[in-house]
Amino acid sequence: MTIGQIIRRYGGAFLRRCPQVGQSMERTLRSLAACRTAALGGHATRCTCCGEVKYYYHSCGNRHCPQCGGNKRAAWLEKRQAELLPVPYFHVVFTVPHELSALAMGNRKELYGILFDAASETLLEVAADPKHLGARIGILMVLHTWGQQLEHHAHVHCVVPGGGLSADGQSWVSCRPNWFLPVKVLNKVFRGKYLAKLREAYDQGRLRLAGSTSPLAESRGFAEFVRGLYRKEWVVYAKEPFGGPEQMLKYLTNYTHRVAIGNRRLVKLDNDQVTFTWKDYADNCRRKEMTLQAVEFVRRFGMHILPKGLVRIRQYGLLSNRDRARRLAHCRALLGVQPSVTVPADATIGAAPSAAQASPVLPTATATQAFWPSASGLLASILALALLGGGAASSARSYVLTSALVLTGLSPAALPAEQTCASCSGRLEIIWRVARPNGRQLEDNWPWNTS
């Protein structure tokens, strides 16, 4: 059982029950329903020796899909690894009160943006204060909107190096080994900044107030609402510091590209009810099971589908995008270490690669002919490498096959990636192929039950 299977069966019923959901959420649910099904096209192969048939369907690639994004996550982590500094890393969590959940549901892009801005400004301002650290720090921030039971629980996870540049930029200021910034100060500053930005959004008419939040449309009702939030104790939680950059990377692997719930937590689907596991933090982090009606499960999952264009992973301070490589190189020089990856002085991480970096170097026909002087030797090499397994042989096989294509004048796409059956090493033939639909084809050909 997967999230996609549940959405395929009950997504239509959810939309009929909640027709007011936005177009972005509906498209995302349809994408997840069609992921790795015939609705998105694919191909099928059959072994000419043993007759085994295998289907390979296209994935949706949506950022909310628990089955997609592995390659993007690996590439993102590789970039972050090049930015690590040899210092301890701290983990700070900023959470908004549940009283804001109804308002956030109708204004997700606006209120999540306020959460990012208030949390980042709080960390940068308190860290720059000479009473605390007196340094310019870097922040990597990840938005999560869910709790363990899929209820709305908006918060941001912040990963921060244990120190920063001095005010004049000429020295590295380290924090104490087990102490970054005072949580009580962060708590009050964060509350003040968030509510000030919320008032500004209200005064400028940027908030949509309807349904349960319609009483806030009157200025007196909104003022009382904000006063209640000022009286409430907001939660800023500082976790134990990471042991080093390696532990921080392991954390990022688990948290940055996570979705509201993964397939591993699903237990069963029975009688139109979904049972999944959750962690009870109030009971010593014990694993428990929870059962919801399937349509309610889809509704809770849909609450955490972000609006189109909302960036959920952001970086600030020393880690902000502009001129990041130069700043980090300066920090390493002050710390007396060499960068793990050589970066040009004028490079900016995140910029488009140059033509030389973007284009892989393929063997020319002249070089290939020099390597294999005879056609019989080339064919013998191809046959030998085609029978080899993975590992180092895979790269050698790829080089040989690419070279053969150069000699024959064919495109690399003309040669299938896998030519032999995994079970008996027999020859594979493609018996079905459908291109990925796009545009109007997707909207016209997405039935909810595509299984």
N, C-alpha and C positions, 0 to 999 in steps of 0.2 A: 504494500500500500504506500502511495506517495501523495504529496500535496496536490500534484497535478490530477491524479485520479479522483480525489475528493472534489476538486473544483469542476472537473468535467461532469460529475454526476449531480452536483448541487449548486453550481455557479448560476445556472439559469433561474433556479428557484430563489436564490438570494437576490438577484437583480429584480425579479418580479416583486419581492417583498420590500426591497429598498430601491425604488426607481430613481431616487434623487441623487444617487452616487454620480460622481463626475465621470466624464469620458475617459480620463486618464486611468482611473481605477478599473473601469470596465475593460479597456484594452489590455491592461496588465493581467487581469484575471483570464482573459481569452488567450493571451500569450502563454501563460502557465498551463492552461488546459490543453493547448495544442503542442506543448513541448514534447519532443521525441515521439510524435505520432505521425501518421500518414498525412495529417492535415498540413504539415509543414514540408512535406516532400522528403525525399531521401533516395536510397537505392537498396536493392537486394542482390545478393550473390548466391550462386549455386556451384558446388564442387562437381566437376565432371567425373570425379573418381568415386566418391562416396555418396554424392547426391545431397549433402547437407546444405540447407538454405538458411541464410542469415539476413536479417533486415537491419538497416542502418538509417534511422530517421534523424532529421535535422533538429537541433536544439533551438530554443527560443532566444537565448542570450540575454534575457531580461535580468536586471540587477536584483529583482525580488525573487528570482527562481532559486530554490535550494539545490537544483541539479546543475546549474550553469555557473559560469564565472571563474572556473578553476584556473584557466590560463591568464585571465586578467588579474586575478589575485596574485599569482606567482610573479607576473611582470611588475606589479605594483610593489611587492615586497622586495624584489631585487633592487628597485630604485631606492627604497627606504634603507636598505642595507648599506648602500653607498653613502648615506648621509649620517650614519651612526657616529657618535662621539664617544671616546673612551671614558665615560663618566657614568655614575649611577643614574637611573631613570626613575621618576616618580609618577604615580598614577593618582589623578584627582577626578572625582565625579561630581558634576553639578546637576541637581535634580530640581524640577519645578513642582509645586504642590499640585495635588490631584484636583483642587478647585479650578484649575485652569484647563482641565482636560476638555470640557465641553466647548470652551472658547477656541481651543487649539484645533478641535475637529473641524470647525468651520473656517479656520484661518491658519491652516497648517504651514503654508509657505511663509507667512508673515511672522507667526509666533516662533517657529523653529529658527528663522533668521535672527529674531531677537535673542533667542537662547544662545546661539553661536556668538553674537556680538557681545552680549553681557558677560558671558563666561570668559571669553578671550580678553576683553578689556579689564576684567577683574584681575586675572592672573598677571597680565602685563603691568598694570598699575601698581598692584601690591608688591610685585617683585622688584619694580624699579624704585620703590621707596627705600631710602638708605636705612630706615629703621628696621627693615626686614632683610632684604638681600642686596638691594642697590645695584641691580644688574638688568640687562635686557635679555630675556629668556626666549626660548623657542617652544612652540606648542603644536602638537599634532592632536586634532580633535575629531572624534567620531560620534555621530548622532545615533542613539537608540531610542525607539519610541515604545517599547513593549516591556511588559513584566513576564514572569514565568508562566502566568495563566493567560497570556495574550491580552491582558487588559492594557489600557493606555497608560504609559508610564514614561513620559518624555525626560530624557537625561542625556548628557554628553560625557563621554570618557575622554580624558585629557592625558596624554603621555608627554612628560616634560623632562628635559635633561636637568640634572642636578647642579645647576649653575648657569652663568651667562656672562655676557660681555659687560665690562664696566662702563660707566657713563661716557668716558672718553674713548672707549673702544681699544684701549692699549693693554688690557690685562683681563684674565679670566677670573671671575669671582665664583668660588665654589660654596655651596650650601653645606650645612652640617650633614654627617653621614646618614642619619635617620630622621632628618627634619628639613622640610622644604619651606613651607609658609604656614602661618597660623590659620587654622581652619575657622576659628570664630571671626577673624577679620575678613576672610574670604566670604564667609556666610553673609555678613551684613552688607559688604560692598556689592556682592552679586545681587542680593535682593533689591537694593536701592537702584542699581543700574537697570535691572530687568523691568521693574515697575515704572521707572522714568521713561524707558523706551516704549512700554505698553501705553502709558498716558499719551505720549507723543503720537503713536499710531492711531489712537482713538481720536485725538484732537484733529488729526489730518484726514479723518474719515477713511482710513485704510482697513478698518475692521468690518467684517461682515457679521451682523448680529441678527440672528433669526432663531426660531424654535425656542429651546430652553434658555438661550442667551438674549432673547428679545428684550427682557426688562433692562438690560444694560444699555439699551439705546438711549435712555434718558440719562442725562448727565448726573443727576442725583443718585440713581441706581448704580452707575459705574463708579462714582466716587466712593460709595459705601463698599462696593466690591473690592476696590483697591485698598481701602483702609483695613478691611479684613485680611487681605494678603500681607499687609505691613505688620499686622499683629501676630501673624503666624511665623513659626520658626522654620526657615528654609534649610534644606539639607545640602551640605557640601561635605563630601566624604573623601578623605585622603587615605589611600591604601598603603600597605607596606611597600617600601621602595623595591624596585627590581634589583636583582643582584648585579646586573650589567646589561650591555647591549644585546647579548644573546637571549637572555630571558625576556627582554622587551620585544624582540622579534617574534618569539614564541607567542607572546600575548597578542601581538598584532595579527598573527596568523589566525587566532581563534575569534577575534572580535571585529576586525575592520570590515570584512565583507559578509558578515553574518546577516541572516534574514530572521524574521520574527520566530519561526520554528522550522526545524529541519526534519527530514524524513526519518531520521534515527529516533526521534522522540515519539513517533506515532506507534501506537500499540495495536489497535484494531478498529475496524469500521463494521459496525453491526447494528441492524435495526435502525438505520438512519442516524446513528450516534457514533461520534468519533471519540476514542479514548487515547490520551497522550500522557506522557510523563512530565512532571515539573519538579523543580527543586524548591523545597520549603526552607527559606533562609531563617525563619523564626524557630524552626525545629531542627537546629544543628545541621542544616543543609541536607535533610533526608529527601530521598527520591520518592515521590508519590504519584498517583494516577488521578487524572481528572477526566470526566466524560461530559461532552457537550452534544447538543443536537447538531447535526452536520451543517445545517444552514447557519446556525449561530457560530459554529467554528469558522465558516467562510467569512462571516461578518467580522469576527475578531481579527482574522488574518488580514482582511481588507483594510482595517483601520491603520495598518502599518505600511501601506503602499504609499510611498512619498509622491508628492506632486511632480510633474514633469519639469525637469530643469533644476530641481533642488539638489545641491551638492551636499552629500552627507559626510564626506571626509575633507577636512580643511586644515590648513597649516598657517600659523601666525608667528610673528616675531622673527627670530633668527631662521625659522624654517619656512617663512613665507616665500612664495614662488619667485618673486623678482630678485635676481642677483643672489640666489641662495647658495650656489656653488662657491662663489667668492667668499661669502661670509663664513661658510663652514670650513673652507681652507684656512681662513684667518684664525678661526677657533682652534683648529688642529695645530697650527703653528704655535699659538700661545700655550697649548697643552703639551707641546713637544713631541707630537706623534706625526707619522706620515699617513696620508689618506689611503684607505684600502683600495680605492679605485682612482686612477689618474683622470683628472678632470681638467680640460683646458681652462686657462685663466679667465677667458671671456665667455665661458659656457654658462648656461643657465639650465639647471635640471628642469625638465618638463618642456623644453623647447623642442621644435621639430628637428630630427636628425639631418645632418648634411647628406648630400647625394651619395657621397662615398660610404657613409655609415649605413644608409638605408638600403643600399643595393648590395646583395651578396655577390661575392666574386665567384663566377662560374668558370670552369675550364674552357679555354678556347679550343677550336678544332685543331690548331697547329700544335698546342701543348698536348692535347689528347693523342694525336697521331704519333707524337714523339714518345709518349709513354707506352702506347701499344702499337708497335710498328706493323703488325699484321692483323687482318680481320679475324683470323682464326684465334689468335691470342685474346682479342677483345671478347669474342663470343664465349670462349672458355672461362674468362674472368666473370662475365655476367652470369653464366650458368652456375659457377661455383658459389658466387656471393649470394645468389638468389636462394640457395639452400641453407645459408648460414642463419643463425638466430640473431638475437638482439645484441645489446652492448656495443662494443667497439666496431663489430662487424656491420652494424646498421649504418654508421656514418661512411664506412668504406663502400658499402653497397650503394648508398645514395650517390657517392662520387662517381662510381663506375657507371651507374645507370644514367646519370646526368651527362657524363662524357659520351656515352653511346648515343644519346639523343642529339648532342651537338654534331656528331659525325653524320648521323642520318638526316639532320635537318628538321627533326620533330620538336614539338613543344614539350616541356616537362609534364604538362597536364595530360598529354596523350598516353602516358604510362601510368597504370594504376599503382597506388601506393603498396597494396598487398596483392601479390599474384598467386599465392599458394594457400591451400586450406590448412588451418591450424591443427586439424585433427589427423589428416592423412597426407599432407603436403601435396595434394592433388591440385590441378589447375582450377582457378575460379573464373566463372563467367558471370557477367552482369545480366540479370534477367528482368530487372525492373528499375527504372530511374525516373524520378519526378523532380523538377527544379523547385527551389523554394519560392512560394508565391509571394507577391508583394502588392502594396497599394490596395486597390479595390478588390483584388482577388482574395486577400486575406479577410476582409470584412464580409465578403459574400460567401466564403467557404469555411467559416468557423462554426460548425455546430458544436453545442456544448458537449454532447457525448461523442467524442472522437475515438473512443476505444474500439 
